[in-house]
Amino acid sequence: MSIGSQTIKADILRHLDDPSPSAVMIAARHGVSARYVNMLVETEDSKHTV
């Protein structure tokens, strides 16, 4: 995991209580694509699947 992805994941966690979180908004803050943000979330979800 890169430093950038750790930063993005931390940002996602900080904004979990946001009423309308958006991959587009997170991506814009970090200068990446929404697709990349979604990929990070999907990768993290697959790590926790039983």
PDB file of N, CA, C and O in Angstrom:
ATOM      1  N   MET A   1       0.849  -1.177   0.000  1.00  0.00           N
ATOM      2  CA  MET A   1       0.000   0.000   0.000  1.00  0.00           C
ATOM      3  C   MET A   1       0.891   1.234   0.000  1.00  0.00           C
ATOM      4  O   MET A   1       1.847   1.322   0.770  1.00  0.00           O
ATOM      5  N   SER A   2       0.575   2.166  -0.853  1.00  0.00           N
ATOM      6  CA  SER A   2       1.386   3.375  -0.955  1.00  0.00           C
ATOM      7  C   SER A   2       0.967   4.402   0.095  1.00  0.00           C
ATOM      8  O   SER A   2      -0.105   4.314   0.695  1.00  0.00           O
ATOM      9  N   ILE A   3       1.844   5.366   0.291  1.00  0.00           N
ATOM     10  CA  ILE A   3       1.543   6.459   1.217  1.00  0.00           C
ATOM     11  C   ILE A   3       0.265   7.168   0.791  1.00  0.00           C
ATOM     12  O   ILE A   3      -0.570   7.507   1.629  1.00  0.00           O
ATOM     13  N   GLY A   4       0.112   7.393  -0.515  1.00  0.00           N
ATOM     14  CA  GLY A   4      -1.084   8.061  -1.020  1.00  0.00           C
ATOM     15  C   GLY A   4      -2.356   7.304  -0.692  1.00  0.00           C
ATOM     16  O   GLY A   4      -3.354   7.904  -0.293  1.00  0.00           O
ATOM     17  N   SER A   5      -2.327   5.986  -0.859  1.00  0.00           N
ATOM     18  CA  SER A   5      -3.531   5.213  -0.571  1.00  0.00           C
ATOM     19  C   SER A   5      -3.841   5.217   0.922  1.00  0.00           C
ATOM     20  O   SER A   5      -5.008   5.199   1.314  1.00  0.00           O
ATOM     21  N   GLN A   6      -2.816   5.240   1.747  1.00  0.00           N
ATOM     22  CA  GLN A   6      -3.048   5.325   3.198  1.00  0.00           C
ATOM     23  C   GLN A   6      -3.698   6.661   3.552  1.00  0.00           C
ATOM     24  O   GLN A   6      -4.590   6.717   4.400  1.00  0.00           O
ATOM     25  N   THR A   7      -3.257   7.720   2.911  1.00  0.00           N
ATOM     26  CA  THR A   7      -3.815   9.043   3.148  1.00  0.00           C
ATOM     27  C   THR A   7      -5.276   9.103   2.713  1.00  0.00           C
ATOM     28  O   THR A   7      -6.116   9.669   3.413  1.00  0.00           O
ATOM     29  N   ILE A   8      -5.571   8.527   1.571  1.00  0.00           N
ATOM     30  CA  ILE A   8      -6.947   8.516   1.069  1.00  0.00           C
ATOM     31  C   ILE A   8      -7.832   7.691   1.990  1.00  0.00           C
ATOM     32  O   ILE A   8      -8.944   8.112   2.307  1.00  0.00           O
ATOM     33  N   LYS A   9      -7.367   6.531   2.424  1.00  0.00           N
ATOM     34  CA  LYS A   9      -8.163   5.693   3.330  1.00  0.00           C
ATOM     35  C   LYS A   9      -8.406   6.412   4.650  1.00  0.00           C
ATOM     36  O   LYS A   9      -9.495   6.312   5.215  1.00  0.00           O
ATOM     37  N   ALA A  10      -7.408   7.134   5.149  1.00  0.00           N
ATOM     38  CA  ALA A  10      -7.588   7.896   6.386  1.00  0.00           C
ATOM     39  C   ALA A  10      -8.637   8.991   6.183  1.00  0.00           C
ATOM     40  O   ALA A  10      -9.446   9.250   7.074  1.00  0.00           O
ATOM     41  N   ASP A  11      -8.622   9.628   5.018  1.00  0.00           N
ATOM     42  CA  ASP A  11      -9.610  10.657   4.697  1.00  0.00           C
ATOM     43  C   ASP A  11     -11.015  10.049   4.669  1.00  0.00           C
ATOM     44  O   ASP A  11     -11.961  10.642   5.187  1.00  0.00           O
ATOM     45  N   ILE A  12     -11.145   8.888   4.074  1.00  0.00           N
ATOM     46  CA  ILE A  12     -12.441   8.205   4.022  1.00  0.00           C
ATOM     47  C   ILE A  12     -12.940   7.942   5.443  1.00  0.00           C
ATOM     48  O   ILE A  12     -14.101   8.207   5.754  1.00  0.00           O
ATOM     49  N   LEU A  13     -12.071   7.425   6.298  1.00  0.00           N
ATOM     50  CA  LEU A  13     -12.464   7.131   7.677  1.00  0.00           C
ATOM     51  C   LEU A  13     -12.864   8.387   8.438  1.00  0.00           C
ATOM     52  O   LEU A  13     -13.805   8.361   9.231  1.00  0.00           O
ATOM     53  N   ARG A  14     -12.147   9.498   8.198  1.00  0.00           N
ATOM     54  CA  ARG A  14     -12.480  10.761   8.874  1.00  0.00           C
ATOM     55  C   ARG A  14     -13.853  11.277   8.458  1.00  0.00           C
ATOM     56  O   ARG A  14     -14.494  12.001   9.220  1.00  0.00           O
ATOM     57  N   HIS A  15     -14.310  10.919   7.270  1.00  0.00           N
ATOM     58  CA  HIS A  15     -15.568  11.463   6.753  1.00  0.00           C
ATOM     59  C   HIS A  15     -16.698  10.434   6.708  1.00  0.00           C
ATOM     60  O   HIS A  15     -17.673  10.619   5.980  1.00  0.00           O
ATOM     61  N   LEU A  16     -16.576   9.367   7.469  1.00  0.00           N
ATOM     62  CA  LEU A  16     -17.626   8.344   7.463  1.00  0.00           C
ATOM     63  C   LEU A  16     -18.967   8.883   7.949  1.00  0.00           C
ATOM     64  O   LEU A  16     -20.019   8.408   7.519  1.00  0.00           O
ATOM     65  N   ASP A  17     -18.937   9.862   8.835  1.00  0.00           N
ATOM     66  CA  ASP A  17     -20.196  10.417   9.340  1.00  0.00           C
ATOM     67  C   ASP A  17     -20.766  11.507   8.435  1.00  0.00           C
ATOM     68  O   ASP A  17     -21.819  12.073   8.727  1.00  0.00           O
ATOM     69  N   ASP A  18     -20.078  11.794   7.349  1.00  0.00           N
ATOM     70  CA  ASP A  18     -20.554  12.769   6.367  1.00  0.00           C
ATOM     71  C   ASP A  18     -21.842  12.231   5.750  1.00  0.00           C
ATOM     72  O   ASP A  18     -21.869  11.084   5.305  1.00  0.00           O
ATOM     73  N   PRO A  19     -22.910  13.029   5.711  1.00  0.00           N
ATOM     74  CA  PRO A  19     -24.188  12.528   5.210  1.00  0.00           C
ATOM     75  C   PRO A  19     -24.172  12.141   3.728  1.00  0.00           C
ATOM     76  O   PRO A  19     -24.997  11.341   3.287  1.00  0.00           O
ATOM     77  N   SER A  20     -23.252  12.697   2.975  1.00  0.00           N
ATOM     78  CA  SER A  20     -23.222  12.352   1.556  1.00  0.00           C
ATOM     79  C   SER A  20     -21.781  12.154   1.071  1.00  0.00           C
ATOM     80  O   SER A  20     -21.296  12.905   0.224  1.00  0.00           O
ATOM     81  N   PRO A  21     -21.102  11.136   1.616  1.00  0.00           N
ATOM     82  CA  PRO A  21     -19.735  10.917   1.157  1.00  0.00           C
ATOM     83  C   PRO A  21     -19.743  10.523  -0.320  1.00  0.00           C
ATOM     84  O   PRO A  21     -20.676   9.875  -0.795  1.00  0.00           O
ATOM     85  N   SER A  22     -18.726  10.910  -1.017  1.00  0.00           N
ATOM     86  CA  SER A  22     -18.692  10.665  -2.445  1.00  0.00           C
ATOM     87  C   SER A  22     -17.266  10.342  -2.879  1.00  0.00           C
ATOM     88  O   SER A  22     -16.319  11.028  -2.493  1.00  0.00           O
ATOM     89  N   ALA A  23     -17.124   9.302  -3.675  1.00  0.00           N
ATOM     90  CA  ALA A  23     -15.814   8.957  -4.217  1.00  0.00           C
ATOM     91  C   ALA A  23     -15.284  10.110  -5.058  1.00  0.00           C
ATOM     92  O   ALA A  23     -14.076  10.340  -5.105  1.00  0.00           O
ATOM     93  N   VAL A  24     -16.176  10.831  -5.720  1.00  0.00           N
ATOM     94  CA  VAL A  24     -15.768  11.962  -6.557  1.00  0.00           C
ATOM     95  C   VAL A  24     -15.180  13.073  -5.685  1.00  0.00           C
ATOM     96  O   VAL A  24     -14.149  13.648  -6.035  1.00  0.00           O
ATOM     97  N   MET A  25     -15.818  13.380  -4.562  1.00  0.00           N
ATOM     98  CA  MET A  25     -15.325  14.422  -3.667  1.00  0.00           C
ATOM     99  C   MET A  25     -13.977  14.029  -3.071  1.00  0.00           C
ATOM    100  O   MET A  25     -13.062  14.851  -3.016  1.00  0.00           O
ATOM    101  N   ILE A  26     -13.848  12.798  -2.630  1.00  0.00           N
ATOM    102  CA  ILE A  26     -12.587  12.322  -2.052  1.00  0.00           C
ATOM    103  C   ILE A  26     -11.496  12.344  -3.108  1.00  0.00           C
ATOM    104  O   ILE A  26     -10.376  12.779  -2.840  1.00  0.00           O
ATOM    105  N   ALA A  27     -11.815  11.882  -4.291  1.00  0.00           N
ATOM    106  CA  ALA A  27     -10.846  11.861  -5.383  1.00  0.00           C
ATOM    107  C   ALA A  27     -10.360  13.274  -5.703  1.00  0.00           C
ATOM    108  O   ALA A  27      -9.167  13.488  -5.914  1.00  0.00           O
ATOM    109  N   ALA A  28     -11.275  14.227  -5.740  1.00  0.00           N
ATOM    110  CA  ALA A  28     -10.906  15.610  -6.047  1.00  0.00           C
ATOM    111  C   ALA A  28      -9.951  16.171  -4.998  1.00  0.00           C
ATOM    112  O   ALA A  28      -9.023  16.909  -5.330  1.00  0.00           O
ATOM    113  N   ARG A  29     -10.178  15.824  -3.738  1.00  0.00           N
ATOM    114  CA  ARG A  29      -9.296  16.317  -2.672  1.00  0.00           C
ATOM    115  C   ARG A  29      -7.882  15.777  -2.815  1.00  0.00           C
ATOM    116  O   ARG A  29      -6.925  16.419  -2.383  1.00  0.00           O
ATOM    117  N   HIS A  30      -7.745  14.599  -3.419  1.00  0.00           N
ATOM    118  CA  HIS A  30      -6.432  13.939  -3.477  1.00  0.00           C
ATOM    119  C   HIS A  30      -5.837  13.903  -4.883  1.00  0.00           C
ATOM    120  O   HIS A  30      -4.750  13.361  -5.082  1.00  0.00           O
ATOM    121  N   GLY A  31      -6.533  14.467  -5.844  1.00  0.00           N
ATOM    122  CA  GLY A  31      -6.001  14.521  -7.196  1.00  0.00           C
ATOM    123  C   GLY A  31      -5.919  13.171  -7.883  1.00  0.00           C
ATOM    124  O   GLY A  31      -5.013  12.921  -8.679  1.00  0.00           O
ATOM    125  N   VAL A  32      -6.878  12.294  -7.569  1.00  0.00           N
ATOM    126  CA  VAL A  32      -6.942  10.977  -8.205  1.00  0.00           C
ATOM    127  C   VAL A  32      -8.335  10.797  -8.801  1.00  0.00           C
ATOM    128  O   VAL A  32      -9.202  11.656  -8.637  1.00  0.00           O
ATOM    129  N   SER A  33      -8.543   9.697  -9.482  1.00  0.00           N
ATOM    130  CA  SER A  33      -9.861   9.447 -10.072  1.00  0.00           C
ATOM    131  C   SER A  33     -10.792   8.793  -9.048  1.00  0.00           C
ATOM    132  O   SER A  33     -10.350   8.142  -8.102  1.00  0.00           O
ATOM    133  N   ALA A  34     -12.080   8.987  -9.268  1.00  0.00           N
ATOM    134  CA  ALA A  34     -13.076   8.325  -8.424  1.00  0.00           C
ATOM    135  C   ALA A  34     -12.946   6.810  -8.555  1.00  0.00           C
ATOM    136  O   ALA A  34     -13.177   6.074  -7.596  1.00  0.00           O
ATOM    137  N   ARG A  35     -12.578   6.358  -9.732  1.00  0.00           N
ATOM    138  CA  ARG A  35     -12.384   4.922  -9.945  1.00  0.00           C
ATOM    139  C   ARG A  35     -11.285   4.382  -9.020  1.00  0.00           C
ATOM    140  O   ARG A  35     -11.422   3.290  -8.469  1.00  0.00           O
ATOM    141  N   TYR A  36     -10.207   5.137  -8.849  1.00  0.00           N
ATOM    142  CA  TYR A  36      -9.124   4.721  -7.963  1.00  0.00           C
ATOM    143  C   TYR A  36      -9.609   4.652  -6.512  1.00  0.00           C
ATOM    144  O   TYR A  36      -9.275   3.712  -5.791  1.00  0.00           O
ATOM    145  N   VAL A  37     -10.391   5.639  -6.086  1.00  0.00           N
ATOM    146  CA  VAL A  37     -10.941   5.636  -4.729  1.00  0.00           C
ATOM    147  C   VAL A  37     -11.830   4.409  -4.542  1.00  0.00           C
ATOM    148  O   VAL A  37     -11.735   3.724  -3.524  1.00  0.00           O
ATOM    149  N   ASN A  38     -12.686   4.130  -5.509  1.00  0.00           N
ATOM    150  CA  ASN A  38     -13.553   2.955  -5.422  1.00  0.00           C
ATOM    151  C   ASN A  38     -12.736   1.669  -5.352  1.00  0.00           C
ATOM    152  O   ASN A  38     -13.091   0.750  -4.614  1.00  0.00           O
ATOM    153  N   MET A  39     -11.641   1.594  -6.116  1.00  0.00           N
ATOM    154  CA  MET A  39     -10.787   0.417  -6.094  1.00  0.00           C
ATOM    155  C   MET A  39     -10.175   0.223  -4.701  1.00  0.00           C
ATOM    156  O   MET A  39     -10.079  -0.906  -4.220  1.00  0.00           O
ATOM    157  N   LEU A  40      -9.764   1.315  -4.057  1.00  0.00           N
ATOM    158  CA  LEU A  40      -9.196   1.205  -2.710  1.00  0.00           C
ATOM    159  C   LEU A  40     -10.226   0.642  -1.736  1.00  0.00           C
ATOM    160  O   LEU A  40      -9.912  -0.219  -0.914  1.00  0.00           O
ATOM    161  N   VAL A  41     -11.447   1.133  -1.838  1.00  0.00           N
ATOM    162  CA  VAL A  41     -12.516   0.668  -0.948  1.00  0.00           C
ATOM    163  C   VAL A  41     -12.823  -0.806  -1.217  1.00  0.00           C
ATOM    164  O   VAL A  41     -12.965  -1.593  -0.281  1.00  0.00           O
ATOM    165  N   GLU A  42     -12.925  -1.177  -2.485  1.00  0.00           N
ATOM    166  CA  GLU A  42     -13.212  -2.572  -2.833  1.00  0.00           C
ATOM    167  C   GLU A  42     -12.105  -3.500  -2.360  1.00  0.00           C
ATOM    168  O   GLU A  42     -12.385  -4.594  -1.871  1.00  0.00           O
ATOM    169  N   THR A  43     -10.855  -3.080  -2.497  1.00  0.00           N
ATOM    170  CA  THR A  43      -9.722  -3.887  -2.054  1.00  0.00           C
ATOM    171  C   THR A  43      -9.773  -4.071  -0.547  1.00  0.00           C
ATOM    172  O   THR A  43      -9.528  -5.168  -0.045  1.00  0.00           O
ATOM    173  N   GLU A  44     -10.088  -3.016   0.171  1.00  0.00           N
ATOM    174  CA  GLU A  44     -10.186  -3.093   1.628  1.00  0.00           C
ATOM    175  C   GLU A  44     -11.343  -3.994   2.048  1.00  0.00           C
ATOM    176  O   GLU A  44     -11.210  -4.779   2.987  1.00  0.00           O
ATOM    177  N   ASP A  45     -12.476  -3.886   1.357  1.00  0.00           N
ATOM    178  CA  ASP A  45     -13.633  -4.731   1.665  1.00  0.00           C
ATOM    179  C   ASP A  45     -13.299  -6.198   1.464  1.00  0.00           C
ATOM    180  O   ASP A  45     -13.710  -7.035   2.267  1.00  0.00           O
ATOM    181  N   SER A  46     -12.569  -6.528   0.418  1.00  0.00           N
ATOM    182  CA  SER A  46     -12.252  -7.929   0.146  1.00  0.00           C
ATOM    183  C   SER A  46     -11.317  -8.518   1.194  1.00  0.00           C
ATOM    184  O   SER A  46     -11.307  -9.732   1.395  1.00  0.00           O
ATOM    185  N   LYS A  47     -10.530  -7.678   1.866  1.00  0.00           N
ATOM    186  CA  LYS A  47      -9.636  -8.160   2.925  1.00  0.00           C
ATOM    187  C   LYS A  47     -10.425  -8.604   4.147  1.00  0.00           C
ATOM    188  O   LYS A  47      -9.962  -9.449   4.914  1.00  0.00           O
ATOM    189  N   HIS A  48     -11.623  -8.033   4.334  1.00  0.00           N
ATOM    190  CA  HIS A  48     -12.406  -8.311   5.528  1.00  0.00           C
ATOM    191  C   HIS A  48     -13.530  -9.316   5.287  1.00  0.00           C
ATOM    192  O   HIS A  48     -14.328  -9.577   6.187  1.00  0.00           O
ATOM    193  N   THR A  49     -13.598  -9.872   4.105  1.00  0.00           N
ATOM    194  CA  THR A  49     -14.638 -10.845   3.811  1.00  0.00           C
ATOM    195  C   THR A  49     -14.281 -12.173   4.464  1.00  0.00           C
ATOM    196  O   THR A  49     -13.143 -12.636   4.393  1.00  0.00           O
ATOM    197  N   VAL A  50     -15.272 -12.767   5.096  1.00  0.00           N
ATOM    198  CA  VAL A  50     -15.038 -14.045   5.784  1.00  0.00           C
ATOM    199  C   VAL A  50     -15.306 -15.185   4.845  1.00  0.00           C
ATOM    200  O   VAL A  50     -15.167 -16.347   5.229  1.00  0.00           O
TER     201      VAL A  50
END
